[in-house]
């Protein structure tokens, strides 16, 4: 019985060793297969062709040197386009809207009728005021006639001086009533004019806030207008950059959506920084391209010190998919090299961020014009 147990233990150990050995052999086979697929057991480039790098320079190829360039450096501050002159037209009356003659985006001229309000009760008050004026003038005319008659009678001592003084006082009182009635008419006439809302300036309607049938109250905004001829870009500039700016300075302004850049003049620097961002509001005005509307996104380009960058002609760069390649002269041959291109310096040159050094030479593509 002991002999049989010993043989069983030996068989179990032998089976475990066999499984471990099979696993190790399988793993080794997988590693060898991966190394073979990766090309570790053969050379990808034949030895006899390894030294043949680059290609010959074709006749007539224009070669230029990589040069350092001094270029202005800017830092941008984002902002929004706003109108220099924007006004809100409101109501001075509590009345119902009878007529609306504008819509958002419509151009209007100064004096155009925008909205008409119900003026029925105001016209009734005007008629009442006119009637009061007529009565006051009648009383004044009667008092003036009495005063004139009493003036003659007091000389002959037919009436007393006291009666004459009362006649004079009556003339003055009725005259004051006439003036009060006239001012009442002027007041009602002004209210009648308020019922017709007119454009205070020429411009474009930004927003129409009422419709026919609405009831509006004193101080309620009805229409918002702005002057499209005078626009400004209001940007938040952090204080370390704001100290470089001054009113009257000319700086570039870029409008991203229009992909255009124009010159602007700093009209105002608000002398108070926002507590959260420590930034000053800088207002830049100036000629802007057509199609600029209030609320559009833009950038103010704040000039800093000049910087030295590496530049090559734009025509030396070849683009293959996502790669930017140039042909570099190396030992009299052209070698293709990947580079990283930055911003455009002008119509002819671009900035090189990496891949080339000053003094190296590159070949231009066909149609390129440069000198060696």
HUFENZI-V374831 format. One record per residue. N is the residue number from 0. RES is the residue in one small letter. PHI is phi in whole degrees, 0 to 359 (* if undefined). NEAR is the number of other ideal C-beta (glycine too) atoms within 12 Angstrom. Layout:
BEGIN
n=(N | N)
res=(RES | RES)
phi=(PHI | PHI)
near=(NEAR | NEAR)
END
This chain:
BEGIN
n=(0 | 1 | 2 | 3 | 4 | 5 | 6 | 7 | 8 | 9 | 10 | 11 | 12 | 13 | 14 | 15 | 16 | 17 | 18 | 19 | 20 | 21 | 22 | 23 | 24 | 25 | 26 | 27 | 28 | 29 | 30 | 31 | 32 | 33 | 34 | 35 | 36 | 37 | 38 | 39 | 40 | 41 | 42 | 43 | 44 | 45 | 46 | 47 | 48 | 49 | 50 | 51 | 52 | 53 | 54 | 55 | 56 | 57 | 58 | 59 | 60 | 61 | 62 | 63 | 64 | 65 | 66 | 67 | 68 | 69 | 70 | 71 | 72 | 73 | 74 | 75 | 76 | 77 | 78 | 79 | 80 | 81 | 82 | 83 | 84 | 85 | 86 | 87 | 88 | 89 | 90 | 91 | 92 | 93 | 94 | 95 | 96 | 97 | 98 | 99 | 100 | 101 | 102 | 103 | 104 | 105 | 106 | 107 | 108 | 109 | 110 | 111 | 112 | 113 | 114 | 115 | 116 | 117 | 118 | 119 | 120 | 121 | 122 | 123 | 124 | 125 | 126 | 127 | 128 | 129 | 130 | 131 | 132 | 133 | 134 | 135 | 136 | 137 | 138 | 139 | 140 | 141 | 142 | 143 | 144 | 145 | 146 | 147 | 148 | 149 | 150 | 151 | 152 | 153 | 154 | 155 | 156 | 157 | 158 | 159 | 160 | 161 | 162 | 163 | 164 | 165 | 166 | 167 | 168 | 169 | 170 | 171 | 172 | 173 | 174 | 175 | 176 | 177 | 178 | 179 | 180 | 181 | 182 | 183 | 184 | 185 | 186 | 187 | 188 | 189 | 190 | 191 | 192 | 193 | 194 | 195 | 196 | 197 | 198 | 199 | 200 | 201 | 202 | 203 | 204 | 205 | 206 | 207 | 208 | 209 | 210 | 211 | 212 | 213 | 214 | 215 | 216 | 217 | 218 | 219 | 220 | 221 | 222 | 223 | 224 | 225 | 226 | 227 | 228 | 229 | 230 | 231 | 232 | 233 | 234 | 235 | 236 | 237 | 238 | 239 | 240 | 241 | 242 | 243 | 244 | 245 | 246 | 247 | 248 | 249 | 250 | 251 | 252 | 253 | 254 | 255 | 256 | 257 | 258 | 259 | 260 | 261 | 262 | 263 | 264 | 265 | 266 | 267 | 268 | 269 | 270 | 271 | 272 | 273 | 274 | 275 | 276 | 277 | 278 | 279 | 280 | 281 | 282 | 283 | 284 | 285 | 286 | 287 | 288 | 289 | 290 | 291 | 292 | 293 | 294 | 295 | 296 | 297 | 298 | 299 | 300 | 301 | 302 | 303 | 304 | 305 | 306 | 307 | 308 | 309 | 310 | 311 | 312 | 313 | 314 | 315 | 316 | 317 | 318 | 319 | 320 | 321 | 322 | 323 | 324 | 325 | 326 | 327 | 328 | 329 | 330 | 331 | 332 | 333 | 334 | 335 | 336 | 337 | 338 | 339 | 340 | 341 | 342 | 343 | 344 | 345 | 346 | 347 | 348 | 349 | 350 | 351 | 352 | 353 | 354 | 355 | 356 | 357 | 358 | 359 | 360 | 361 | 362 | 363 | 364 | 365 | 366 | 367 | 368 | 369 | 370 | 371)
res=(x | x | x | x | x | x | x | x | x | x | x | x | x | x | x | x | x | x | x | x | x | x | x | x | x | x | x | x | x | x | x | x | x | x | x | x | x | x | x | x | x | x | x | x | x | x | x | x | x | x | x | x | x | x | x | x | x | x | x | x | x | x | x | x | x | x | x | x | x | x | x | x | x | x | x | x | x | x | x | x | x | x | x | x | x | x | x | x | x | x | x | x | x | x | x | x | x | x | x | x | x | x | x | x | x | x | x | x | x | x | x | x | x | x | x | x | x | x | x | x | x | x | x | x | x | x | x | x | x | x | x | x | x | x | x | x | x | x | x | x | x | x | x | x | x | x | x | x | x | x | x | x | x | x | x | x | x | x | x | x | x | x | x | x | x | x | x | x | x | x | x | x | x | x | x | x | x | x | x | x | x | x | x | x | x | x | x | x | x | x | x | x | x | x | x | x | x | x | x | x | x | x | x | x | x | x | x | x | x | x | x | x | x | x | x | x | x | x | x | x | x | x | x | x | x | x | x | x | x | x | x | x | x | x | x | x | x | x | x | x | x | x | x | x | x | x | x | x | x | x | x | x | x | x | x | x | x | x | x | x | x | x | x | x | x | x | x | x | x | x | x | x | x | x | x | x | x | x | x | x | x | x | x | x | x | x | x | x | x | x | x | x | x | x | x | x | x | x | x | x | x | x | x | x | x | x | x | x | x | x | x | x | x | x | x | x | x | x | x | x | x | x | x | x | x | x | x | x | x | x | x | x | x | x | x | x | x | x | x | x | x | x | x | x | x | x | x | x | x | x | x | x | x | x | x | x | x | x | x | x | x | x | x | x | x | x | x | x | x | x | x | x)
phi=(* | 296 | 296 | 293 | 295 | 296 | 295 | 294 | 295 | 297 | 294 | 294 | 296 | 298 | 295 | 295 | 297 | 295 | 295 | 297 | 297 | 297 | 297 | 296 | 294 | 295 | 296 | 298 | 296 | 297 | 297 | 298 | 296 | 296 | 297 | 294 | 294 | 282 | 82 | 284 | 256 | 207 | 275 | 285 | 247 | 303 | 300 | 291 | 255 | 294 | 275 | 272 | 264 | 77 | 220 | 292 | 280 | 297 | 300 | 83 | 291 | 272 | 248 | 231 | 267 | 285 | 238 | 277 | 227 | 273 | 225 | 296 | 244 | 234 | 234 | 262 | 229 | 278 | 198 | 232 | 282 | 224 | 278 | 295 | 241 | 231 | 227 | 253 | 264 | 243 | 260 | 252 | 235 | 261 | 204 | 266 | 282 | 262 | 208 | 234 | 251 | 229 | 218 | 297 | 91 | 280 | 272 | 230 | 254 | 301 | 96 | 295 | 283 | 267 | 216 | 243 | 253 | 292 | 241 | 300 | 293 | 290 | 295 | 295 | 295 | 295 | 295 | 297 | 294 | 294 | 294 | 297 | 293 | 298 | 294 | 295 | 292 | 295 | 296 | 293 | 298 | 296 | 294 | 295 | 294 | 296 | 296 | 292 | 292 | 294 | 296 | 285 | 288 | 291 | 292 | 271 | 61 | 280 | 243 | 281 | 296 | 295 | 295 | 294 | 297 | 294 | 296 | 296 | 297 | 296 | 300 | 295 | 295 | 292 | 295 | 294 | 296 | 298 | 297 | 295 | 295 | 295 | 293 | 296 | 295 | 299 | 296 | 293 | 296 | 296 | 297 | 294 | 292 | 294 | 289 | 251 | 274 | 247 | 288 | 284 | 203 | 280 | 178 | 239 | 284 | 277 | 208 | 248 | 254 | 226 | 230 | 299 | 101 | 290 | 257 | 248 | 238 | 301 | 87 | 284 | 284 | 255 | 217 | 245 | 240 | 216 | 269 | 286 | 281 | 230 | 245 | 216 | 254 | 258 | 240 | 268 | 250 | 294 | 297 | 293 | 264 | 297 | 292 | 277 | 255 | 211 | 298 | 95 | 286 | 263 | 223 | 286 | 230 | 243 | 255 | 295 | 294 | 271 | 53 | 227 | 231 | 221 | 267 | 227 | 244 | 290 | 267 | 199 | 240 | 296 | 281 | 203 | 269 | 292 | 295 | 285 | 256 | 55 | 239 | 258 | 279 | 246 | 254 | 244 | 244 | 153 | 294 | 236 | 292 | 298 | 90 | 271 | 236 | 298 | 98 | 290 | 275 | 205 | 228 | 264 | 264 | 267 | 289 | 241 | 290 | 295 | 236 | 258 | 234 | 267 | 227 | 223 | 297 | 300 | 287 | 274 | 263 | 250 | 249 | 238 | 63 | 267 | 266 | 245 | 239 | 226 | 262 | 259 | 280 | 224 | 55 | 78 | 231 | 264 | 241 | 286 | 223 | 276 | 229 | 238 | 263 | 259 | 280 | 280 | 274 | 199 | 290 | 249 | 238 | 230 | 276 | 254 | 274 | 200 | 107 | 222 | 240 | 299 | 103 | 292 | 241 | 231 | 261 | 276 | 282 | 298 | 90 | 285 | 232 | 201 | 237 | 285)
near=(7 | 8 | 9 | 10 | 11 | 12 | 13 | 14 | 14 | 14 | 14 | 14 | 14 | 14 | 14 | 14 | 14 | 14 | 14 | 14 | 14 | 14 | 14 | 14 | 14 | 14 | 14 | 14 | 14 | 14 | 15 | 15 | 14 | 14 | 14 | 13 | 12 | 12 | 11 | 13 | 12 | 12 | 11 | 11 | 12 | 10 | 10 | 8 | 10 | 10 | 11 | 14 | 17 | 18 | 18 | 16 | 23 | 15 | 6 | 10 | 25 | 25 | 27 | 31 | 25 | 32 | 28 | 21 | 25 | 14 | 24 | 20 | 19 | 23 | 24 | 26 | 34 | 26 | 32 | 28 | 39 | 31 | 31 | 27 | 24 | 28 | 26 | 25 | 36 | 24 | 31 | 22 | 33 | 21 | 31 | 24 | 31 | 24 | 23 | 26 | 23 | 32 | 19 | 19 | 18 | 22 | 21 | 33 | 19 | 18 | 13 | 23 | 22 | 36 | 38 | 28 | 38 | 26 | 27 | 17 | 19 | 27 | 17 | 16 | 23 | 26 | 19 | 19 | 27 | 21 | 18 | 24 | 27 | 19 | 19 | 27 | 23 | 18 | 25 | 27 | 20 | 21 | 27 | 23 | 18 | 25 | 28 | 17 | 20 | 28 | 21 | 16 | 18 | 22 | 12 | 12 | 12 | 14 | 20 | 14 | 16 | 12 | 20 | 25 | 17 | 19 | 28 | 22 | 18 | 24 | 27 | 19 | 21 | 28 | 23 | 18 | 26 | 26 | 19 | 22 | 28 | 22 | 18 | 24 | 27 | 18 | 19 | 29 | 23 | 20 | 27 | 27 | 20 | 27 | 32 | 29 | 38 | 25 | 29 | 23 | 28 | 22 | 33 | 32 | 34 | 30 | 23 | 28 | 25 | 32 | 18 | 17 | 14 | 22 | 19 | 32 | 18 | 16 | 13 | 23 | 22 | 38 | 39 | 29 | 37 | 35 | 28 | 29 | 19 | 25 | 38 | 36 | 45 | 35 | 38 | 28 | 35 | 25 | 23 | 16 | 26 | 30 | 14 | 24 | 34 | 16 | 18 | 15 | 24 | 21 | 38 | 27 | 42 | 31 | 32 | 20 | 17 | 20 | 12 | 20 | 23 | 28 | 22 | 39 | 26 | 34 | 26 | 25 | 29 | 21 | 11 | 13 | 21 | 15 | 8 | 8 | 16 | 15 | 25 | 30 | 30 | 41 | 32 | 42 | 33 | 29 | 19 | 32 | 22 | 13 | 14 | 33 | 24 | 31 | 20 | 27 | 24 | 38 | 32 | 47 | 34 | 35 | 22 | 17 | 13 | 13 | 20 | 16 | 27 | 31 | 34 | 46 | 35 | 29 | 25 | 42 | 35 | 26 | 17 | 11 | 8 | 9 | 16 | 26 | 25 | 40 | 35 | 35 | 30 | 21 | 15 | 15 | 20 | 27 | 25 | 23 | 30 | 23 | 30 | 21 | 30 | 23 | 20 | 18 | 26 | 14 | 10 | 19 | 28 | 31 | 31 | 35 | 17 | 16 | 26 | 37 | 18 | 17 | 15 | 25 | 33 | 43 | 38 | 31 | 24 | 14 | 11 | 26 | 15 | 25 | 12 | 17)
END
